[in-house]
């Protein structure tokens, strides 16, 4: 039944002259007519079975929907004709009418003009059509359909071109065509056409066949479907969307004001859509893009229109069916007397990025004010600030965005210059210092360091760096010493004047830099290289690529945030006509538009390009251009659409494949680390599914890798409070530095007393292991590596008493090398071991100051006094006398002060005295010509651990630097090492010994004496914490490093000592 407001369907009629022929079976000379009973309507039809679309947009070069202008003939084959009638204004349309036709070639040998006898109903013909559709599609192309349709139009009606052109949406008839519905002589023409048809053959003498009913049916309109109370909710998302669309349609259809508003507003593509569960209701938030010409600045939250008072009819809707806008059903008792207020949730705010406010029309606003009380929502300062942040700005590199490298907050140019000079002075280079300074200073600070360095030392910092470093590390450090504009100039010069031309570098710099940066480059380039950049480009490039670069280097791209919609559509059409829609490509038009439109204008042009081409602008550029020109045009498109995404693609190229393009990698990281490297890292991780740091870590090595990772480090990892360094206030789990240190305090050693210990049994086992031919090293390791000091001394005594032999002497004779030395030291008392180590230090050629500092700075007062007594008994000479004879100067005074063992052992701290002591250190280092090292000795050797911690904290508060910094600055040599050892032991002894172990294994060769001493003396005190501290400092297991640096039975015995108590039998 015809619905109210819709048009009747048109009628499809084959004009056959044979009264007995079927209306579904015709020949190629039969005209097909489509007519409507309603005057002044337009009829659109298809002949390939597709749904007619009156508003089809011409994109692909051919169309399937035609405007009916007269009777036509069809080519042979099974055809499906569909038609729809539409009013002149396009607001009303009919249901679609479908007719299946079997068209035979009249002049073929198999032509059969008899009525269709193989089918008695419409559905059989439709089914046969569907079954043969694939075969027909293989045998006949879309262009053949259009050809047959066009080539079979003749007779008294003017031939009409239904194929290969776009439908005239304005529906203006051509000059030579008289529309049938408006032609008074149309019926006469049709009669004349029928009369001119050839006479039909005589009918055969057959019983009357069953006539085929005309295959015509109406398709159900989606919007006329009956709404179900609930969506299926069974995972069928399509039916759920149908349910939502139908409800929205019926809701808006019954609201006159809403219907008018939706009818006159122009919606673009959907940007976001979210589904929010609000307890008793669901809220669907959809955001559509506004047309370019209607976009306005964001000023206040969008206004939801109040629901008007509408009359309901019980016939139209039941009382139970009520509609309430989402989120407002509990706010008002009546929908007639209250206006709606926007509920600005966090979810809505997150989807409102770059979305413009919908401005109500004047008439619409008046109607709201006249019918409803409206109070504009109060704007908060946060929303105003957010709007200011969202306001588009002209791009320049100086706009602070999100760079990983930020200005160093405690920058001291003189101190940095001195540290750089020290790091490169003398033999060897302190690469870590170079990385720390140049990798953590902004470009302004680095340039300041470069200039100050020359004024302080009369040397060029870049030359010093070049002389002390090499390879990619050297290139990167030298590049860091340039200002951004200066660096771009050098990169451009290198790209032009090197072996061949690096087009990638030219494209990247010229396409991604702002107008201001390009003008600065043009001004500086001639000063550096005595020739303009444009001249160098012209001399070194050619063709359209040269024209592109010259256009970019001018830096004259318009800087405006306004979009000219007319120019947008015009430029998009010109780009399409210059490329895809043309034989050949007009490259100059691409260059002209892409180099002379503002950023926002180009974004709009790329969006509008979809109206003319089925493909994206980038795809068309790839297909229409080649070589460097294509890369340059694609770079412009990539930069305008997503600048961080463009640099991600550059990084992918640099890190792709077997080798790494270090020049490209350096250029991107240096130029973007202070601009938008955070966004680039996020974009890289989203694209590559791995972090940029991981990729750099795997593709680079050495100091070059370290400085790259330092530049990529997040800002929150750089910021440190004054005086805080990586080694300060380090805490270990389950460990607390004792306020009064004593070795007798049991902490967490790896070596514990063995259970069921029997000294005589162990002595017998050791004698058996060394008796006869060969030595059982496994037994020796098992016994001596699992007994504590007191048990080992008992075994030593039992061995002497029972076997009347010296265990140490037997072990020396049966073993050798480092394994023998370690066994010998295991059989010494801890105090005796310290005395023998100190004697070795002062007895040999030269003095091992490291060992002397370690022992005297880390031992408690009680242990140092025991060492002094035992040393005199063992060697007949005082330790102080040996130390004085073997050292000199301030270092000797420090050691003598330490070996007295008189440091106060108290936990009380006088804050005023700590502040005075901190100030005296400042005065000793700053107010004198040279440093008063006596003051350092006095304080570090005559204050308790708690007092020294308080002094360190006060010093950091007064100077903004750590005590370690001032010690390194004001002292040097052995005195510096001694004072730093005291500080490290006071802060954390486990970290101090972890650092000593790392030094012993670092580089070529291993200092076995240091390794043995620390492992034996700490195995029953805090070796567990030392292992944890080592992992914390170097991200590596201590046992693994020892296993890699040692071998044989020596390694086995060391690892046995390291074994956790829970692993010992």
Secondary structure, DSSP 8 states (H G I E B T S, - for coil): ---TT-B---EEEEE-S-TTS-SSEEETT-EEEEE-SSSSEEEEEESBS----TT----SS--S-EE--S-EE--SEEEEEEEEEEETTSS-BB--EEEEEEEE-TTSTT---S---S-SSHHHHHHHHHHHHHHHHHHS-HHHHHHHHHHT--SSS-----SSS---TT----TT---GGG-TTHHHHHHHHHHHS-------------------EE---GGGS---SS---SS-HHHHHHHHHHHHHHHHHT-HHHHHHHHH--EEEEEEEEEEE-SSSEEEEEEEEE-GGG-----S-------------TTTS-TT-----TT-TTT-S-SSS--------HHHHHT-TT-------HHHHHHHHHHS--------HHHHHHHHHHS-----TTS----S----TT--HHHHHHHHHHHHSSSS--HHHHHHHHTSS-HHHHHHHHHHHHHHHSS-HHHHHHHH--HHHHHHHHHHTS-HHHHHHHHHHHHHHSSS--HHHHHHHHHHS-HHHHHHHHHHHHHHHSS-HHHHHHHH--HHHHHHHHHHHT----------HHHHHHHHHHHHHHTTTSSS--HHHHHHHHHSS-HHHHHHHHHHGGGT-SS-HHHHHHHH--HHHHHHHHHHHHHHH-HHHHHHHHHHHHH-SSS--HHHHHHHHHHHTTTTHHHHHHHHHHHHSS-HHHHHHHH--HHHHHHHHHHHS-HHHH---TT--TTTT---TT----SS--TTS----S----TT--HHHHHHHHHHHHSSSS--HHHHHHHHTTS-HHHHHHHHHHHHHHH-S-HHHHHHHH--HHHHHHHHHHTS-HHHHHHHHHHHHHHSSS--HHHHHHHHHHS-HHHHHHHHHHHHHHHSS-HHHHHHHH--HHHHHHHHHHHT----------HHHHHHHHHHHHHHHHSSSS--HHHHHHHHHSS-HHHHHHHHHHHHHHHSS-HHHHHHHH--HHHHHHHHHHHHHHH-HHHHHHHHHHHHHSSSS--HHHHHHHHHHHTTTTHHHHHHHHHHHHSS-HHHHHHHH--HHHHHHHHHHHS-GGG--
